């Protein structure tokens, strides 16, 4: 149906590359920032938050302002992690699927 064993082998190779890429993405860290780096969010390429840092200068902010900065930094980190993730997955599947 899909070209027999050749296609099955390609699918298995692709699955292995995807798993290897996911493992590699766990070792890649991106950093999202807000308020000129006074709030940072460190995240893996798999979009798992590792750490959040808030500069002591910001402890005088009210709860809503601090929450807004955390959202900005987290979204910045997510955007960067997504780009890394897409790039790594595209590289893993290169040559395996026509048109990728």
C-alpha positions in Angstrom: 0.0 0.0 0.0 2.8 2.5 0.9 5.6 0.9 -1.0 6.2 -2.0 1.3 9.2 -2.3 3.6 10.9 0.7 2.2 8.2 3.1 3.4 7.9 1.4 6.7 11.7 1.7 7.2 11.4 5.4 6.3 8.7 5.9 8.9 10.7 4.2 11.6 13.7 6.3 10.7 11.6 9.4 10.9 10.1 8.4 14.3 13.6 7.8 15.6 14.8 11.2 14.4 11.8 12.9 15.9 12.5 11.2 19.3 16.2 12.2 19.1 15.2 15.8 18.3 12.8 15.9 21.2 15.6 14.8 23.5 17.9 17.5 22.0 15.2 20.1 22.5 15.2 19.4 26.2 18.8 20.5 26.3 18.2 23.8 24.4 17.4 26.7 26.5 15.8 30.0 25.4 15.2 33.1 27.5 12.2 35.4 27.4 12.5 38.9 28.8 10.4 41.7 30.0 11.1 45.2 31.5 14.6 45.3 29.9 15.5 41.9 31.3 14.3 42.5 34.8 12.0 39.6 34.4 13.3 36.5 32.7 11.8 33.1 31.9 14.1 30.3 30.9 12.4 27.5 28.9 13.5 24.4 26.9 13.0 24.0 23.2 10.1 21.7 24.2 8.4 24.6 25.9 9.0 23.6 29.5 9.6 26.4 31.9 12.9 25.8 33.9 13.2 29.1 35.8 11.6 32.5 36.4 13.7 35.4 37.6 12.4 38.7 38.9 14.9 41.5 39.7 14.5 42.9 43.3 13.9 46.3 41.8 10.5 45.1 40.8 9.3 43.9 44.2 7.6 47.3 44.7 5.3 46.7 41.7 1.7 45.8 42.4 0.5 42.3 41.7 -1.1 43.2 38.3 2.0 44.9 37.0 4.2 42.0 38.0 1.7 39.5 36.5 1.8 41.5 33.2 5.6 41.3 33.1 5.5 37.6 33.7 3.1 37.1 30.9 5.2 39.2 28.5 8.4 37.3 29.5 6.7 33.9 29.2 5.2 34.7 25.8 8.6 35.9 24.6 10.2 32.6 25.7 7.4 30.6 24.1 7.8 32.4 20.8 11.6 31.7 20.9 11.0 28.1 21.9 8.5 27.6 19.2 11.0 28.8 16.5 13.7 26.5 17.8 11.2 23.6 18.0 10.0 24.2 14.4 13.6 24.5 13.1 14.8 21.4 14.8 11.8 19.3 13.7 12.1 20.5 10.2 15.8 19.5 10.2 14.9 16.1 11.6 12.4 15.4 8.8 14.5 16.9 6.0 14.8 14.4 3.2 12.3 12.0 4.8 9.1 13.5 3.6 9.0 15.1 0.1 8.2 18.8 0.3 9.3 19.3 3.9 
